[in-house]
Amino acid sequence: MPVNELTATPNSTRIHIGIFGRVNSGKSSLINAIASQPTALVSPVAGTTTDPVYKPIELHPLGPCVLIDTAGFDDRGELGSMRTGRTAQVVEKTDIAVLVIDVSNDDFSEEENWVALLEEKKVPMVVAVNKSDERTEVPAFAKRFSYVCVSAKTGEGIDKLKAMIASKAPAQEEVSITGDLVGPGYPVLLVAPQDIQAPKGRLILPQVQTIRDLLDHRALVSVVTTDQLEAALALYKAPPKLIITDSQVFDVVAAHTPEGTLLTSFSVLMAKYKGDIATFIQGASRLNTLTEQDKVLILEACTHNPLDGDIGRIKIPNLLRKKVGKNLTIDIRSGNDFPDDLREYALVVHCGGCMFNRKYMLSRIEHCVKQGIPITNYGILIAKIKGILDRVVY
């Protein structure tokens, strides 16, 4: 594995800073000034930025962040409407918003709409009054908010903007993957089957993050594949206090878990770490009344070429149809493909969401809840179907 893959902070755990504004308001230039490097493509041609562009940076004193460059929200035409839609999707992921306005502009009706959206989503906002080297008068619109005058061209006000962004950072919740379950010296056994879906030479991200979290809590960590589980357990003088497994082998591992040893899965832990596990558990109860006439939506955070045995595209659909009936209709969406209207579905099943930040996962959950659609996740669904959900800890 390349060194940067071992040491880099995943985008999903970074603070997401969304940069919003009109076409040619200077968003891309401002990102380059904040990052102190030519990160975003800059051009006088209107609409240069089409799709959102994500740039990981270190921003003092926030630490690891992601700057998101977006298309102008006044982009017109059919393509412009699509670009604006993708810009709106970025709001769902944004922890802190920077609204860039051109100091020479006199009409802020477009900005008012986006301020309303940011306020609805409870996203803290800073207004960057750009091109202040061309005009010093501050628009009255900006004075209603926390604002700073900047010039992406000269660098004026950039340090002050960074400080203001940092001041708007939401209080970081002390959410730990395993902290409620372990402590210093706790023996923990991880069962991590390296099947066809695991990238060659690497552990998948939830496994890596869980191992790191356990080490941070000074637990005694052992990792084995499923076929070595019994041999590993035989090496313990006393049973491990916790076993964490891949959800796909939940029932196999549960059958070998010693009495008194806690059991959970990587996906269940991700459900707590990234989302709302109480809502996921409640959503799983929809399985009790699901029929073949219903429709289920499966959501994958990452896009990939499905292989034989893929958990989201093969195994979970098979489990659902075996329990409910072979004619159950199942739709599968991946990446940012998330339907706005979910009312045709009786249940939404989400992956662990390791590729998404917590803000985006919670926004998806909220979207389902508002429409009255039950939502659960892979690990909890599998545990429910296997009849071991009551044994699983989180």
N, C-alpha and C positions, 0 to 999 in steps of 0.2 A: 504494500500500500504506500503511495507517495506520502511524504512527511506531512504535507499540508492537509491531507485527509485525516491524519491522526491528531493534528493540533488545532485545526480550524474550528471555530465555534459554528455549529449548524445554523443556517438562517432561521430555522424554526424557533430557536431560543434567543434570537436577537430582538431588540426593540425596533419596531418597524416605524419609520418616519416617512409619511407620504407627502409628496410635493405636488400641490394642485394649483391650477391657474389657467388663464386663457392661453390660446395659441400665441406664441411669441411674447409671452410676458417675461421670459427669461428663466424659466424653470430649470432647463438643462444647464445653462450657464451658472445658475446659483448652486446646483448640485456639484458642479466641478469646483466651484469656489469653496464649498463646505468640505469636500473631500480632498481639496488641495491637489487634485490631479484630473486630467481630462477623462472623466468617467463617462459622461453622456455626450452624445453627438449633438453639436451645436451648428445651426445654420440659420440664415435669415429667411429661408423658405418656410412659409407657414405649414404646420403639420409635420415637421420633421420627426417628432416623437409620435409613433403610432401605437405600439403596444407598451404596456408598463415595463420599465427596465429596473432591475433590482441590483443594487451595488452594496455589498457588505463593506463596512468600514468600522474603525474604532473611533468613537467620538467622546472625548473627555468632557465631563466626568461620567457619562452614561456607560461607557465601555462598548461592547459589541453591538452594532446597530446595522440596520439595512435602510439605505436611502432608496425611495421608490419614485422614479421619474414617470410622469403620466402624460397622456395626450391632453391637449387643451380642451377644457370642458365646453368651449364654444365652437368646437369643430363641427362643420356642417356637412350635409349630404348623407347618402346612405352609409358610406364608409365612416364618415364622421360620427354618425349615430352609434355605430358599432364600437368605435374607439371610446366614445363617451360612456358607453355601457361598461366597458372594461375599466375605465377610470372609476366608475361608481363601485365596481367590485373591489377595487383597492381599498376603499373606505372601510370595508368589512375587516381588513387585515391591519389597519393603521392604528398604532398606539398613540402617535403624536402627528398632527397635521401642520404643514406649513402652507398657508395660502399666499401665493405670490401675486401681487398686483403691480401693474405698471403705473408709475407715479403720474404719468401724463393722462391716464384714463379718467373720464368723468362719469361714466355709466357703470354702476356696480350691480345691476339687476341680476346678472348671471351669478356673481359672487354670492348674492343674498340667498339664492337657491341652494348653493353648496354649503354655505354656513348653516342653513337649516338642517341639511342632511347630516353634517358633522355633529351638530348639537343633538339631533335625534339619536345618533349612534354613540353619543357621549364620548366623542373624541376631542381631547384638548387641542387648542389651535393657537398658532402664532401667525400673525400677518407680516409678511416681508414686503415692504414698499420698495420695489426694485427700481433701478435706473435713477437713483437719487443724485447721481453725478450730473444728470441732465436738468433736474428741477428740484428745488428744495421744499416746496410747499407740500405738506402732508394732506392727502385727501381726508375729508371728514369721516368717510367710511372706515378708514384704518383706525381712527382715534377711538372707535367704539370697542376695540379689542386690544389685546397685548400685541404691540407692533414694534417693528424696528426698521429704520431706513437703511437700505443696503445698496451696494453697487457691485454686481457680479463682475463688472469690468475692472474696477479699481481695487476691489477687496474691502471697500469701506463698509463697516458695520457687520462683517461676517463673524468676527469673534463674539460680538454682542448677540448676534442671532443664535450662534451655537449655545451660548449661556442661557438664552431665553428658551430654546428647545429643551435643554436639560432641566430647566425649572418647571417645565410642563409635564415632565415624565410622571406617569401614574405610579403610585406607590407599588413597588414590586411585592406581589403576594409571596409569602413563604411557602410555596408549593414544592414539595419534594416527591420524587418518584417512590422512594421506599422509606423515607424518614420516620413514618408512623409505625413501621413494622420492625425495624432493626435498631441496633445500637452497637457500640464498640465491642468487638469480640464475638458478635453473633455469627454462628456458622450458617452460611446460606449456600444452597446448591442450586445452580442454574442449569436447566435442561434446554439446550439450544440445538435442535436438529438442523444440520446444514444440508437442507434439501436442494432441489433444483432451482428454487427461487432465490437462494442466498448467493450474492455475488462471489465469484471465485476469489479466495484469498482474503475475504472480509466477513465480518459479522454485520448483520443488518442493524440499522440505526437504533431501534428500540433496545436491542441487546447491548450495544455500546453505551448508550446513555444510562441504562440500568446498572451496568457494571461500574461505571464511573460514579454514579450516585451511591452505590453500596460502598465503594472505596472511600468516598468522602465521609461516610458515616462509620468508617473503620470496621466494617464487617469483615468476616473471614469468608472469602468468596472462592467457590469451586465451580467450574463450568464443564459440563459433559454433554455428549450427544445422547439421544434417547436410548440407543442400544447399550450404552455404558452405565445406565442409571442404577441397575441393581449392583453392579460391581462397585460403583462409587459409594452407594449407601453402606455397603459392607465394610468400607474403610473407616467409617465413623465410629468412634467409641460410644458416642451418644448421638441420637438422631439429630440432623440439622434442625434449627429452629424454623427455617423457612425454605420452601422450594418454589422457585419461579420457573415456569415452563412456557414453551410456545403453545398457544391455544390449540393448535392443530392436533397435539398429542395430550390434551387435557385428561381424557379418560384413561389413557395408558399410564400417565404419571400419577394420577389420582389413585389408581389401583395399587401402586407401590409406595405411596406416601405413608410414612409411619404415623401411628396414632400420636397426637400431640404436636405434630409438625404442621405449621401453617402452609397453605397452598394458594398460589395465585398465578397469573400469567403476565407476560409482557404487555399484551393488549389491554388487559384489565387495569394494569398500573398506568398505562398511557391514558386510559379513559379518565382516571382521576387527575392525572398530571395535566392533561390538555383540555379536558372538557368538564362535564357535570355528571359524575358517575351515578348520582341518585336518579337523574332523569333517564340515563341509559338503562338502569335496572328496572325502573318503572316501565320503560318502553319495551323491554324484553317480555313483559307479561302479556303483551299483545299476541304473542305466540299461542297463548291458550285459546284464542278465539279466531285465529287466522284460518281462512278457508281457501279452496282452490279458485274461488271467484275473486279473490283479492289480488292486489298488485303490490309488489315489494320493490323498493329502490335500494341498490347497493352502491355506496360511494367510496371510491378509492382516492386518497390524497395524491398519490403519485401516478404518473403515466408511465406505462411500461408495456413491453411486448409479453402478453400472457403465455406462460408455458404450461405444459401438462401438469396438473396438480395445483394450479394457481388457487390460492385460498379464496380470493374474492370472486373470481370468475368461474371456478369449478367446484371447490369443496363446499363453500357455504351454500351456493344454489342447490347442490346435491343434498345437503343436510336439510334445507328448508323443504325441498320437494318430497324427501323421504318422510318428513314429519307431517306435512300439510297435504300433499298430493302432487302427482307428477304434472298436473296442468297449471300449477301456480305460475303466474306471470311475474317475471323478474327483469327489471331494467338495471343496467350497470353504467355508471358515469364515473369519469376519472378526472383528476386535476381540478381545474377551476370550473368544470362543467357541472353547475349546480342549478337545478330548475328553480325558477322564481315561484311557480305555482306547483305545490306538492299535493294538492287535494285529491288527485287520482290514486295516491298511494295509501295503503293501510299501515305500512311500516317502512321506516328508513333504517338501513344498517350501514354504519360508518366504520371505516378502518380505524386503527389507533391514532391516525393523524400525526404521525411523527414528523412529516414534512411540512405541516402547518404550524403557525404560531398559535398560542392559546387564544388570542383575540379572535382569530378567524374561526377556530373550532367553536368557540362560545357563540359567535354570531350565527353559525349554521344551526346550532342547537336551538337558539332563540327563534330562528326562522321557522323551524319545525313546530316548536311549542306554540307560537302565535297562530299557526294554521291548524293546531289541534292534531298534528300528525306524530305518533309515537316514534321515537328514535332510540336506537341502541347501538352497540359497537360489536366488532367481530368476537372479541374474547368473551364478553358477557352473553352474547347470543349462543355461542358454542357451549358455554358452561350451562346455560339454561336448557338447551336441547339435550345435553348429556346427563342432565339431572343432578349436577354437582354445584350449581350456583350458590346454594346455601353454605357449601364448604369453603367457598373462595373468599379470601380476605383482600382488603384494599386499604 
